[in-house]
Amino acid sequence: MSIPSSQQRGPWRTVEQVELATLEWVWWWNNSRLNGELDMRTPIEVEDEFYADLESAQPAPAGQGSR
């Protein structure tokens, strides 16, 4: 499993460095990690697909149908 670059650096010397490393890890966890429960896709890929499916399932507004 690939981990964010901040996980490989250290030791951190300031609170700000720890906060930045934590934020980078949270971003990686929420967006970039491959997840076995999501068929080895990233959470962002699954979310993008979900919203694309919602948009394609929307009916055309009244008066906007094909002719």
Predicted model as a PDB file, atoms N, CA, C, CB and O in Angstrom, pLDDT in the B-factor column:
MODEL        1                                                                  
ATOM      1  N   MET A   1       0.851  -1.179   0.000  1.00 51.00           N  
ATOM      2  CA  MET A   1       0.000   0.000   0.000  1.00 51.00           C  
ATOM      3  C   MET A   1       0.890   1.232   0.000  1.00 51.00           C  
ATOM      4  CB  MET A   1      -0.965   0.003   1.223  1.00 51.00           C  
ATOM      5  O   MET A   1       1.815   1.335   0.806  1.00 51.00           O  
ATOM      6  N   SER A   2       0.619   2.147  -0.883  1.00 59.00           N  
ATOM      7  CA  SER A   2       1.372   3.388  -0.958  1.00 59.00           C  
ATOM      8  C   SER A   2       0.895   4.342   0.121  1.00 59.00           C  
ATOM      9  CB  SER A   2       1.234   4.030  -2.349  1.00 59.00           C  
ATOM     10  O   SER A   2      -0.305   4.490   0.350  1.00 59.00           O  
ATOM     11  N   ILE A   3       1.839   4.982   0.778  1.00 59.00           N  
ATOM     12  CA  ILE A   3       1.479   5.935   1.820  1.00 59.00           C  
ATOM     13  C   ILE A   3       1.943   7.320   1.412  1.00 59.00           C  
ATOM     14  CB  ILE A   3       2.090   5.530   3.180  1.00 59.00           C  
ATOM     15  O   ILE A   3       2.866   7.448   0.608  1.00 59.00           O  
ATOM     16  N   PRO A   4       1.318   8.363   1.955  1.00 59.00           N  
ATOM     17  CA  PRO A   4       1.697   9.723   1.574  1.00 59.00           C  
ATOM     18  C   PRO A   4       3.141  10.023   1.962  1.00 59.00           C  
ATOM     19  CB  PRO A   4       0.758  10.740   2.226  1.00 59.00           C  
ATOM     20  O   PRO A   4       3.694   9.419   2.881  1.00 59.00           O  
ATOM     21  N   SER A   5       3.729  10.955   1.251  1.00 58.00           N  
ATOM     22  CA  SER A   5       5.137  11.276   1.452  1.00 58.00           C  
ATOM     23  C   SER A   5       5.443  11.724   2.871  1.00 58.00           C  
ATOM     24  CB  SER A   5       5.558  12.344   0.489  1.00 58.00           C  
ATOM     25  O   SER A   5       6.530  11.445   3.377  1.00 58.00           O  
ATOM     26  N   SER A   6       4.515  12.410   3.524  1.00 50.00           N  
ATOM     27  CA  SER A   6       4.780  12.893   4.875  1.00 50.00           C  
ATOM     28  C   SER A   6       4.944  11.739   5.859  1.00 50.00           C  
ATOM     29  CB  SER A   6       3.657  13.815   5.336  1.00 50.00           C  
ATOM     30  O   SER A   6       5.614  11.895   6.880  1.00 50.00           O  
ATOM     31  N   GLN A   7       4.347  10.588   5.571  1.00 54.00           N  
ATOM     32  CA  GLN A   7       4.497   9.425   6.438  1.00 54.00           C  
ATOM     33  C   GLN A   7       5.928   8.906   6.396  1.00 54.00           C  
ATOM     34  CB  GLN A   7       3.518   8.317   6.029  1.00 54.00           C  
ATOM     35  O   GLN A   7       6.374   8.252   7.340  1.00 54.00           O  
ATOM     36  N   GLN A   8       6.648   9.184   5.329  1.00 58.00           N  
ATOM     37  CA  GLN A   8       7.988   8.671   5.164  1.00 58.00           C  
ATOM     38  C   GLN A   8       9.036   9.658   5.674  1.00 58.00           C  
ATOM     39  CB  GLN A   8       8.239   8.345   3.711  1.00 58.00           C  
ATOM     40  O   GLN A   8      10.215   9.315   5.756  1.00 58.00           O  
ATOM     41  N   ARG A   9       8.628  10.856   6.011  1.00 71.00           N  
ATOM     42  CA  ARG A   9       9.547  11.854   6.536  1.00 71.00           C  
ATOM     43  C   ARG A   9       9.477  11.835   8.057  1.00 71.00           C  
ATOM     44  CB  ARG A   9       9.216  13.267   5.980  1.00 71.00           C  
ATOM     45  O   ARG A   9       8.591  11.218   8.648  1.00 71.00           O  
ATOM     46  N   GLY A  10      10.397  12.502   8.653  1.00 77.00           N  
ATOM     47  CA  GLY A  10      10.359  12.622  10.099  1.00 77.00           C  
ATOM     48  C   GLY A  10      11.758  12.457  10.647  1.00 77.00           C  
ATOM     49  O   GLY A  10      12.672  12.121   9.893  1.00 77.00           O  
ATOM     50  N   PRO A  11      11.948  12.670  11.866  1.00 91.00           N  
ATOM     51  CA  PRO A  11      10.937  13.071  12.845  1.00 91.00           C  
ATOM     52  C   PRO A  11      10.521  14.530  12.648  1.00 91.00           C  
ATOM     53  CB  PRO A  11      11.466  12.864  14.271  1.00 91.00           C  
ATOM     54  O   PRO A  11      11.296  15.358  12.168  1.00 91.00           O  
ATOM     55  N   TRP A  12       9.300  14.812  13.024  1.00 91.00           N  
ATOM     56  CA  TRP A  12       8.801  16.163  12.906  1.00 91.00           C  
ATOM     57  C   TRP A  12       9.277  16.962  14.105  1.00 91.00           C  
ATOM     58  CB  TRP A  12       7.262  16.182  12.796  1.00 91.00           C  
ATOM     59  O   TRP A  12       9.325  16.459  15.227  1.00 91.00           O  
ATOM     60  N   ARG A  13       9.624  18.206  13.851  1.00 92.00           N  
ATOM     61  CA  ARG A  13      10.215  19.021  14.907  1.00 92.00           C  
ATOM     62  C   ARG A  13       9.277  20.085  15.457  1.00 92.00           C  
ATOM     63  CB  ARG A  13      11.453  19.675  14.398  1.00 92.00           C  
ATOM     64  O   ARG A  13       9.535  20.653  16.518  1.00 92.00           O  
ATOM     65  N   THR A  14       8.186  20.360  14.738  1.00 94.00           N  
ATOM     66  CA  THR A  14       7.257  21.385  15.207  1.00 94.00           C  
ATOM     67  C   THR A  14       5.831  20.867  15.132  1.00 94.00           C  
ATOM     68  CB  THR A  14       7.403  22.677  14.381  1.00 94.00           C  
ATOM     69  O   THR A  14       5.543  19.879  14.456  1.00 94.00           O  
ATOM     70  N   VAL A  15       4.964  21.541  15.829  1.00 95.00           N  
ATOM     71  CA  VAL A  15       3.543  21.206  15.775  1.00 95.00           C  
ATOM     72  C   VAL A  15       3.019  21.408  14.358  1.00 95.00           C  
ATOM     73  CB  VAL A  15       2.737  22.062  16.780  1.00 95.00           C  
ATOM     74  O   VAL A  15       2.205  20.618  13.880  1.00 95.00           O  
ATOM     75  N   GLU A  16       3.475  22.452  13.686  1.00 94.00           N  
ATOM     76  CA  GLU A  16       3.040  22.717  12.323  1.00 94.00           C  
ATOM     77  C   GLU A  16       3.405  21.575  11.385  1.00 94.00           C  
ATOM     78  CB  GLU A  16       3.647  24.014  11.823  1.00 94.00           C  
ATOM     79  O   GLU A  16       2.615  21.229  10.507  1.00 94.00           O  
ATOM     80  N   GLN A  17       4.585  20.984  11.550  1.00 93.00           N  
ATOM     81  CA  GLN A  17       4.985  19.852  10.724  1.00 93.00           C  
ATOM     82  C   GLN A  17       4.079  18.646  10.971  1.00 93.00           C  
ATOM     83  CB  GLN A  17       6.445  19.483  10.999  1.00 93.00           C  
ATOM     84  O   GLN A  17       3.708  17.940  10.033  1.00 93.00           O  
ATOM     85  N   VAL A  18       3.731  18.417  12.216  1.00 94.00           N  
ATOM     86  CA  VAL A  18       2.830  17.312  12.551  1.00 94.00           C  
ATOM     87  C   VAL A  18       1.447  17.569  11.960  1.00 94.00           C  
ATOM     88  CB  VAL A  18       2.735  17.125  14.086  1.00 94.00           C  
ATOM     89  O   VAL A  18       0.830  16.661  11.403  1.00 94.00           O  
ATOM     90  N   GLU A  19       0.957  18.805  12.080  1.00 94.00           N  
ATOM     91  CA  GLU A  19      -0.354  19.145  11.523  1.00 94.00           C  
ATOM     92  C   GLU A  19      -0.373  18.958  10.010  1.00 94.00           C  
ATOM     93  CB  GLU A  19      -0.728  20.589  11.877  1.00 94.00           C  
ATOM     94  O   GLU A  19      -1.333  18.406   9.473  1.00 94.00           O  
ATOM     95  N   LEU A  20       0.668  19.405   9.314  1.00 94.00           N  
ATOM     96  CA  LEU A  20       0.735  19.254   7.866  1.00 94.00           C  
ATOM     97  C   LEU A  20       0.777  17.777   7.480  1.00 94.00           C  
ATOM     98  CB  LEU A  20       1.962  19.987   7.307  1.00 94.00           C  
ATOM     99  O   LEU A  20       0.079  17.356   6.558  1.00 94.00           O  
ATOM    100  N   ALA A  21       1.585  16.998   8.174  1.00 93.00           N  
ATOM    101  CA  ALA A  21       1.664  15.562   7.880  1.00 93.00           C  
ATOM    102  C   ALA A  21       0.312  14.895   8.118  1.00 93.00           C  
ATOM    103  CB  ALA A  21       2.754  14.888   8.748  1.00 93.00           C  
ATOM    104  O   ALA A  21      -0.087  14.012   7.358  1.00 93.00           O  
ATOM    105  N   THR A  22      -0.385  15.305   9.154  1.00 94.00           N  
ATOM    106  CA  THR A  22      -1.707  14.747   9.445  1.00 94.00           C  
ATOM    107  C   THR A  22      -2.702  15.106   8.349  1.00 94.00           C  
ATOM    108  CB  THR A  22      -2.216  15.250  10.804  1.00 94.00           C  
ATOM    109  O   THR A  22      -3.464  14.252   7.896  1.00 94.00           O  
ATOM    110  N   LEU A  23      -2.700  16.360   7.923  1.00 96.00           N  
ATOM    111  CA  LEU A  23      -3.596  16.785   6.843  1.00 96.00           C  
ATOM    112  C   LEU A  23      -3.302  16.041   5.546  1.00 96.00           C  
ATOM    113  CB  LEU A  23      -3.473  18.291   6.615  1.00 96.00           C  
ATOM    114  O   LEU A  23      -4.228  15.648   4.837  1.00 96.00           O  
ATOM    115  N   GLU A  24      -2.027  15.843   5.229  1.00 94.00           N  
ATOM    116  CA  GLU A  24      -1.668  15.096   4.025  1.00 94.00           C  
ATOM    117  C   GLU A  24      -2.167  13.655   4.113  1.00 94.00           C  
ATOM    118  CB  GLU A  24      -0.145  15.119   3.812  1.00 94.00           C  
ATOM    119  O   GLU A  24      -2.678  13.109   3.136  1.00 94.00           O  
ATOM    120  N   TRP A  25      -2.017  13.044   5.289  1.00 94.00           N  
ATOM    121  CA  TRP A  25      -2.476  11.661   5.467  1.00 94.00           C  
ATOM    122  C   TRP A  25      -3.997  11.567   5.334  1.00 94.00           C  
ATOM    123  CB  TRP A  25      -2.031  11.121   6.841  1.00 94.00           C  
ATOM    124  O   TRP A  25      -4.503  10.651   4.687  1.00 94.00           O  
ATOM    125  N   VAL A  26      -4.714  12.484   5.926  1.00 95.00           N  
ATOM    126  CA  VAL A  26      -6.175  12.474   5.832  1.00 95.00           C  
ATOM    127  C   VAL A  26      -6.605  12.655   4.381  1.00 95.00           C  
ATOM    128  CB  VAL A  26      -6.791  13.581   6.720  1.00 95.00           C  
ATOM    129  O   VAL A  26      -7.528  11.978   3.929  1.00 95.00           O  
ATOM    130  N   TRP A  27      -5.955  13.556   3.641  1.00 94.00           N  
ATOM    131  CA  TRP A  27      -6.286  13.737   2.235  1.00 94.00           C  
ATOM    132  C   TRP A  27      -6.040  12.432   1.475  1.00 94.00           C  
ATOM    133  CB  TRP A  27      -5.458  14.894   1.622  1.00 94.00           C  
ATOM    134  O   TRP A  27      -6.881  12.008   0.682  1.00 94.00           O  
ATOM    135  N   TRP A  28      -4.898  11.800   1.712  1.00 94.00           N  
ATOM    136  CA  TRP A  28      -4.578  10.533   1.056  1.00 94.00           C  
ATOM    137  C   TRP A  28      -5.634   9.477   1.386  1.00 94.00           C  
ATOM    138  CB  TRP A  28      -3.179  10.042   1.482  1.00 94.00           C  
ATOM    139  O   TRP A  28      -6.111   8.773   0.495  1.00 94.00           O  
ATOM    140  N   TRP A  29      -6.000   9.366   2.670  1.00 92.00           N  
ATOM    141  CA  TRP A  29      -6.987   8.366   3.103  1.00 92.00           C  
ATOM    142  C   TRP A  29      -8.334   8.596   2.428  1.00 92.00           C  
ATOM    143  CB  TRP A  29      -7.154   8.404   4.631  1.00 92.00           C  
ATOM    144  O   TRP A  29      -8.983   7.641   2.001  1.00 92.00           O  
ATOM    145  N   ASN A  30      -8.754   9.841   2.328  1.00 89.00           N  
ATOM    146  CA  ASN A  30     -10.072  10.159   1.775  1.00 89.00           C  
ATOM    147  C   ASN A  30     -10.114  10.164   0.245  1.00 89.00           C  
ATOM    148  CB  ASN A  30     -10.515  11.500   2.284  1.00 89.00           C  
ATOM    149  O   ASN A  30     -11.198  10.059  -0.330  1.00 89.00           O  
ATOM    150  N   ASN A  31      -8.973  10.283  -0.426  1.00 89.00           N  
ATOM    151  CA  ASN A  31      -8.987  10.484  -1.865  1.00 89.00           C  
ATOM    152  C   ASN A  31      -8.150   9.499  -2.677  1.00 89.00           C  
ATOM    153  CB  ASN A  31      -8.527  11.841  -2.154  1.00 89.00           C  
ATOM    154  O   ASN A  31      -8.578   9.100  -3.760  1.00 89.00           O  
ATOM    155  N   SER A  32      -7.005   9.102  -2.211  1.00 91.00           N  
ATOM    156  CA  SER A  32      -6.054   8.397  -3.061  1.00 91.00           C  
ATOM    157  C   SER A  32      -5.872   6.917  -2.778  1.00 91.00           C  
ATOM    158  CB  SER A  32      -4.764   9.042  -2.951  1.00 91.00           C  
ATOM    159  O   SER A  32      -5.434   6.180  -3.661  1.00 91.00           O  
ATOM    160  N   ARG A  33      -6.191   6.464  -1.590  1.00 93.00           N  
ATOM    161  CA  ARG A  33      -5.890   5.072  -1.249  1.00 93.00           C  
ATOM    162  C   ARG A  33      -6.787   4.113  -2.018  1.00 93.00           C  
ATOM    163  CB  ARG A  33      -6.047   4.842   0.257  1.00 93.00           C  
ATOM    164  O   ARG A  33      -7.956   4.403  -2.272  1.00 93.00           O  
ATOM    165  N   LEU A  34      -6.226   2.975  -2.380  1.00 93.00           N  
ATOM    166  CA  LEU A  34      -7.022   1.926  -2.992  1.00 93.00           C  
ATOM    167  C   LEU A  34      -7.750   1.184  -1.885  1.00 93.00           C  
ATOM    168  CB  LEU A  34      -6.138   0.958  -3.837  1.00 93.00           C  
ATOM    169  O   LEU A  34      -7.171   0.884  -0.841  1.00 93.00           O  
ATOM    170  N   ASN A  35      -9.009   0.893  -2.115  1.00 90.00           N  
ATOM    171  CA  ASN A  35      -9.835   0.283  -1.080  1.00 90.00           C  
ATOM    172  C   ASN A  35     -10.415  -1.018  -1.606  1.00 90.00           C  
ATOM    173  CB  ASN A  35     -10.963   1.244  -0.627  1.00 90.00           C  
ATOM    174  O   ASN A  35     -11.100  -1.028  -2.628  1.00 90.00           O  
ATOM    175  N   GLY A  36     -10.146  -2.106  -0.917  1.00 91.00           N  
ATOM    176  CA  GLY A  36     -10.658  -3.409  -1.327  1.00 91.00           C  
ATOM    177  C   GLY A  36     -12.169  -3.481  -1.309  1.00 91.00           C  
ATOM    178  O   GLY A  36     -12.754  -4.193  -2.125  1.00 91.00           O  
ATOM    179  N   GLU A  37     -12.811  -2.775  -0.418  1.00 91.00           N  
ATOM    180  CA  GLU A  37     -14.274  -2.760  -0.351  1.00 91.00           C  
ATOM    181  C   GLU A  37     -14.880  -2.000  -1.528  1.00 91.00           C  
ATOM    182  CB  GLU A  37     -14.737  -2.135   0.965  1.00 91.00           C  
ATOM    183  O   GLU A  37     -16.071  -2.130  -1.811  1.00 91.00           O  
ATOM    184  N   LEU A  38     -14.064  -1.215  -2.203  1.00 92.00           N  
ATOM    185  CA  LEU A  38     -14.528  -0.439  -3.361  1.00 92.00           C  
ATOM    186  C   LEU A  38     -13.954  -1.011  -4.651  1.00 92.00           C  
ATOM    187  CB  LEU A  38     -14.131   1.048  -3.216  1.00 92.00           C  
ATOM    188  O   LEU A  38     -13.744  -0.277  -5.616  1.00 92.00           O  
ATOM    189  N   ASP A  39     -13.701  -2.315  -4.675  1.00 93.00           N  
ATOM    190  CA  ASP A  39     -13.135  -3.007  -5.844  1.00 93.00           C  
ATOM    191  C   ASP A  39     -11.795  -2.421  -6.259  1.00 93.00           C  
ATOM    192  CB  ASP A  39     -14.106  -2.942  -7.017  1.00 93.00           C  
ATOM    193  O   ASP A  39     -11.531  -2.236  -7.447  1.00 93.00           O  
ATOM    194  N   MET A  40     -10.959  -2.131  -5.283  1.00 95.00           N  
ATOM    195  CA  MET A  40      -9.609  -1.610  -5.496  1.00 95.00           C  
ATOM    196  C   MET A  40      -9.612  -0.301  -6.285  1.00 95.00           C  
ATOM    197  CB  MET A  40      -8.763  -2.643  -6.221  1.00 95.00           C  
ATOM    198  O   MET A  40      -8.751  -0.052  -7.129  1.00 95.00           O  
ATOM    199  N   ARG A  41     -10.602   0.513  -5.982  1.00 95.00           N  
ATOM    200  CA  ARG A  41     -10.671   1.861  -6.548  1.00 95.00           C  
ATOM    201  C   ARG A  41     -10.489   2.846  -5.407  1.00 95.00           C  
ATOM    202  CB  ARG A  41     -12.030   2.108  -7.305  1.00 95.00           C  
ATOM    203  O   ARG A  41     -10.626   2.498  -4.234  1.00 95.00           O  
ATOM    204  N   THR A  42     -10.177   4.079  -5.771  1.00 93.00           N  
ATOM    205  CA  THR A  42     -10.032   5.108  -4.749  1.00 93.00           C  
ATOM    206  C   THR A  42     -11.409   5.638  -4.365  1.00 93.00           C  
ATOM    207  CB  THR A  42      -9.119   6.258  -5.246  1.00 93.00           C  
ATOM    208  O   THR A  42     -12.342   5.565  -5.165  1.00 93.00           O  
ATOM    209  N   PRO A  43     -11.546   6.164  -3.164  1.00 92.00           N  
ATOM    210  CA  PRO A  43     -12.831   6.743  -2.773  1.00 92.00           C  
ATOM    211  C   PRO A  43     -13.300   7.839  -3.730  1.00 92.00           C  
ATOM    212  CB  PRO A  43     -12.735   7.302  -1.371  1.00 92.00           C  
ATOM    213  O   PRO A  43     -14.496   7.946  -4.000  1.00 92.00           O  
ATOM    214  N   ILE A  44     -12.385   8.648  -4.241  1.00 92.00           N  
ATOM    215  CA  ILE A  44     -12.783   9.733  -5.140  1.00 92.00           C  
ATOM    216  C   ILE A  44     -13.308   9.180  -6.463  1.00 92.00           C  
ATOM    217  CB  ILE A  44     -11.598  10.680  -5.395  1.00 92.00           C  
ATOM    218  O   ILE A  44     -14.225   9.760  -7.045  1.00 92.00           O  
ATOM    219  N   GLU A  45     -12.744   8.063  -6.956  1.00 94.00           N  
ATOM    220  CA  GLU A  45     -13.251   7.444  -8.182  1.00 94.00           C  
ATOM    221  C   GLU A  45     -14.687   6.957  -7.984  1.00 94.00           C  
ATOM    222  CB  GLU A  45     -12.344   6.271  -8.613  1.00 94.00           C  
ATOM    223  O   GLU A  45     -15.537   7.127  -8.858  1.00 94.00           O  
ATOM    224  N   VAL A  46     -14.944   6.353  -6.834  1.00 94.00           N  
ATOM    225  CA  VAL A  46     -16.285   5.844  -6.551  1.00 94.00           C  
ATOM    226  C   VAL A  46     -17.273   6.999  -6.419  1.00 94.00           C  
ATOM    227  CB  VAL A  46     -16.283   4.991  -5.267  1.00 94.00           C  
ATOM    228  O   VAL A  46     -18.397   6.919  -6.916  1.00 94.00           O  
ATOM    229  N   GLU A  47     -16.855   8.067  -5.751  1.00 93.00           N  
ATOM    230  CA  GLU A  47     -17.734   9.225  -5.590  1.00 93.00           C  
ATOM    231  C   GLU A  47     -18.033   9.884  -6.939  1.00 93.00           C  
ATOM    232  CB  GLU A  47     -17.099  10.246  -4.633  1.00 93.00           C  
ATOM    233  O   GLU A  47     -19.176  10.246  -7.215  1.00 93.00           O  
ATOM    234  N   ASP A  48     -17.001  10.039  -7.778  1.00 93.00           N  
ATOM    235  CA  ASP A  48     -17.217  10.618  -9.110  1.00 93.00           C  
ATOM    236  C   ASP A  48     -18.189   9.777  -9.923  1.00 93.00           C  
ATOM    237  CB  ASP A  48     -15.887  10.750  -9.861  1.00 93.00           C  
ATOM    238  O   ASP A  48     -19.073  10.320 -10.585  1.00 93.00           O  
ATOM    239  N   GLU A  49     -18.035   8.455  -9.880  1.00 94.00           N  
ATOM    240  CA  GLU A  49     -18.938   7.561 -10.611  1.00 94.00           C  
ATOM    241  C   GLU A  49     -20.369   7.675 -10.083  1.00 94.00           C  
ATOM    242  CB  GLU A  49     -18.450   6.104 -10.508  1.00 94.00           C  
ATOM    243  O   GLU A  49     -21.326   7.674 -10.857  1.00 94.00           O  
ATOM    244  N   PHE A  50     -20.505   7.772  -8.765  1.00 95.00           N  
ATOM    245  CA  PHE A  50     -21.821   7.898  -8.149  1.00 95.00           C  
ATOM    246  C   PHE A  50     -22.549   9.134  -8.667  1.00 95.00           C  
ATOM    247  CB  PHE A  50     -21.693   7.962  -6.624  1.00 95.00           C  
ATOM    248  O   PHE A  50     -23.709   9.051  -9.070  1.00 95.00           O  
ATOM    249  N   TYR A  51     -21.863  10.287  -8.658  1.00 95.00           N  
ATOM    250  CA  TYR A  51     -22.516  11.518  -9.097  1.00 95.00           C  
ATOM    251  C   TYR A  51     -22.748  11.539 -10.605  1.00 95.00           C  
ATOM    252  CB  TYR A  51     -21.684  12.721  -8.690  1.00 95.00           C  
ATOM    253  O   TYR A  51     -23.728  12.125 -11.067  1.00 95.00           O  
ATOM    254  N   ALA A  52     -21.863  10.909 -11.380  1.00 94.00           N  
ATOM    255  CA  ALA A  52     -22.083  10.812 -12.824  1.00 94.00           C  
ATOM    256  C   ALA A  52     -23.331   9.976 -13.103  1.00 94.00           C  
ATOM    257  CB  ALA A  52     -20.846  10.196 -13.530  1.00 94.00           C  
ATOM    258  O   ALA A  52     -24.118  10.312 -13.988  1.00 94.00           O  
ATOM    259  N   ASP A  53     -23.511   8.898 -12.357  1.00 91.00           N  
ATOM    260  CA  ASP A  53     -24.703   8.060 -12.520  1.00 91.00           C  
ATOM    261  C   ASP A  53     -25.969   8.831 -12.145  1.00 91.00           C  
ATOM    262  CB  ASP A  53     -24.586   6.786 -11.663  1.00 91.00           C  
ATOM    263  O   ASP A  53     -27.002   8.680 -12.797  1.00 91.00           O  
ATOM    264  N   LEU A  54     -25.895   9.650 -11.104  1.00 90.00           N  
ATOM    265  CA  LEU A  54     -27.057  10.453 -10.708  1.00 90.00           C  
ATOM    266  C   LEU A  54     -27.444  11.427 -11.809  1.00 90.00           C  
ATOM    267  CB  LEU A  54     -26.767  11.218  -9.409  1.00 90.00           C  
ATOM    268  O   LEU A  54     -28.623  11.584 -12.126  1.00 90.00           O  
ATOM    269  N   GLU A  55     -26.440  12.082 -12.391  1.00 86.00           N  
ATOM    270  CA  GLU A  55     -26.711  13.063 -13.451  1.00 86.00           C  
ATOM    271  C   GLU A  55     -27.294  12.389 -14.686  1.00 86.00           C  
ATOM    272  CB  GLU A  55     -25.427  13.819 -13.825  1.00 86.00           C  
ATOM    273  O   GLU A  55     -28.187  12.946 -15.324  1.00 86.00           O  
ATOM    274  N   SER A  56     -26.813  11.214 -15.032  1.00 89.00           N  
ATOM    275  CA  SER A  56     -27.317  10.542 -16.233  1.00 89.00           C  
ATOM    276  C   SER A  56     -28.715   9.977 -16.010  1.00 89.00           C  
ATOM    277  CB  SER A  56     -26.364   9.423 -16.655  1.00 89.00           C  
ATOM    278  O   SER A  56     -29.434   9.714 -16.974  1.00 89.00           O  
ATOM    279  N   ALA A  57     -29.105   9.789 -14.759  1.00 84.00           N  
ATOM    280  CA  ALA A  57     -30.428   9.246 -14.463  1.00 84.00           C  
ATOM    281  C   ALA A  57     -31.495  10.339 -14.346  1.00 84.00           C  
ATOM    282  CB  ALA A  57     -30.378   8.440 -13.179  1.00 84.00           C  
ATOM    283  O   ALA A  57     -32.682  10.033 -14.227  1.00 84.00           O  
ATOM    284  N   GLN A  58     -31.086  11.599 -14.377  1.00 79.00           N  
ATOM    285  CA  GLN A  58     -32.038  12.707 -14.255  1.00 79.00           C  
ATOM    286  C   GLN A  58     -32.874  12.813 -15.522  1.00 79.00           C  
ATOM    287  CB  GLN A  58     -31.300  14.042 -13.982  1.00 79.00           C  
ATOM    288  O   GLN A  58     -32.320  12.802 -16.622  1.00 79.00           O  
ATOM    289  N   PRO A  59     -34.186  12.914 -15.397  1.00 77.00           N  
ATOM    290  CA  PRO A  59     -35.026  13.103 -16.594  1.00 77.00           C  
ATOM    291  C   PRO A  59     -34.796  14.506 -17.172  1.00 77.00           C  
ATOM    292  CB  PRO A  59     -36.540  12.895 -16.250  1.00 77.00           C  
ATOM    293  O   PRO A  59     -34.413  15.435 -16.462  1.00 77.00           O  
ATOM    294  N   ALA A  60     -35.038  14.627 -18.459  1.00 68.00           N  
ATOM    295  CA  ALA A  60     -34.891  15.927 -19.112  1.00 68.00           C  
ATOM    296  C   ALA A  60     -35.974  16.860 -18.577  1.00 68.00           C  
ATOM    297  CB  ALA A  60     -34.982  15.795 -20.672  1.00 68.00           C  
ATOM    298  O   ALA A  60     -37.114  16.435 -18.388  1.00 68.00           O  
ATOM    299  N   PRO A  61     -35.633  18.131 -18.328  1.00 72.00           N  
ATOM    300  CA  PRO A  61     -36.629  19.107 -17.867  1.00 72.00           C  
ATOM    301  C   PRO A  61     -37.742  19.271 -18.914  1.00 72.00           C  
ATOM    302  CB  PRO A  61     -35.954  20.480 -17.575  1.00 72.00           C  
ATOM    303  O   PRO A  61     -37.519  19.041 -20.103  1.00 72.00           O  
ATOM    304  N   ALA A  62     -38.917  19.664 -18.471  1.00 72.00           N  
ATOM    305  CA  ALA A  62     -40.067  19.857 -19.368  1.00 72.00           C  
ATOM    306  C   ALA A  62     -39.684  20.829 -20.475  1.00 72.00           C  
ATOM    307  CB  ALA A  62     -41.310  20.383 -18.585  1.00 72.00           C  
ATOM    308  O   ALA A  62     -39.061  21.861 -20.226  1.00 72.00           O  
ATOM    309  N   GLY A  63     -40.058  20.491 -21.674  1.00 69.00           N  
ATOM    310  CA  GLY A  63     -39.769  21.342 -22.812  1.00 69.00           C  
ATOM    311  C   GLY A  63     -38.373  21.160 -23.367  1.00 69.00           C  
ATOM    312  O   GLY A  63     -38.015  21.823 -24.341  1.00 69.00           O  
ATOM    313  N   GLN A  64     -37.575  20.285 -22.781  1.00 63.00           N  
ATOM    314  CA  GLN A  64     -36.204  20.069 -23.234  1.00 63.00           C  
ATOM    315  C   GLN A  64     -36.023  18.700 -23.890  1.00 63.00           C  
ATOM    316  CB  GLN A  64     -35.247  20.208 -22.065  1.00 63.00           C  
ATOM    317  O   GLN A  64     -34.892  18.285 -24.147  1.00 63.00           O  
ATOM    318  N   GLY A  65     -37.112  18.004 -24.162  1.00 60.00           N  
ATOM    319  CA  GLY A  65     -37.032  16.668 -24.763  1.00 60.00           C  
ATOM    320  C   GLY A  65     -36.512  16.723 -26.186  1.00 60.00           C  
ATOM    321  O   GLY A  65     -36.436  17.795 -26.785  1.00 60.00           O  
ATOM    322  N   SER A  66     -36.155  15.575 -26.725  1.00 58.00           N  
ATOM    323  CA  SER A  66     -35.661  15.525 -28.094  1.00 58.00           C  
ATOM    324  C   SER A  66     -36.820  15.620 -29.076  1.00 58.00           C  
ATOM    325  CB  SER A  66     -34.858  14.237 -28.335  1.00 58.00           C  
ATOM    326  O   SER A  66     -37.952  15.266 -28.745  1.00 58.00           O  
ATOM    327  N   ARG A  67     -36.542  16.087 -30.256  1.00 55.00           N  
ATOM    328  CA  ARG A  67     -37.565  16.255 -31.287  1.00 55.00           C  
ATOM    329  C   ARG A  67     -37.310  15.321 -32.422  1.00 55.00           C  
ATOM    330  CB  ARG A  67     -37.611  17.684 -31.791  1.00 55.00           C  
ATOM    331  O   ARG A  67     -38.065  15.310 -33.394  1.00 55.00           O  
TER     332      ARG A  67                                                      
ENDMDL                                                                          
END                                                                             
